[in-house]
Amino acid sequence: MTHLEDELVQTGRMVAERVRPCPVCKKPVIFRENPHRPFCSRRCKLLDLSAWLTGEYFGLTEQEMQALEGDTTRQGD
């Protein structure tokens, strides 16, 4: 199952459930009554938050980041 796939599975209650992979660990996640959705656990939810806060998801190179920081300091002068 890839991160974009969406599939239905049968649970023990014989009800079709929406299942998607966790964005962090790719473990299948049943959405219904999952307090951490779209993540499988609190741990994966916090790992994703940490990645956003530390800039891991920001798509700039080190040189581009330095150029942006330089532009910011010049605006304050």
Secondary structure as UniProt FT lines:
FT   TURN            3..4
FT   STRAND          7..10
FT   TURN            12..13
FT   STRAND          16..21
FT   TURN            23..25
FT   STRAND          28..30
FT   TURN            32..33
FT   TURN            35..38
FT   HELIX           42..53
FT   TURN            54..57
FT   HELIX           62..75
//
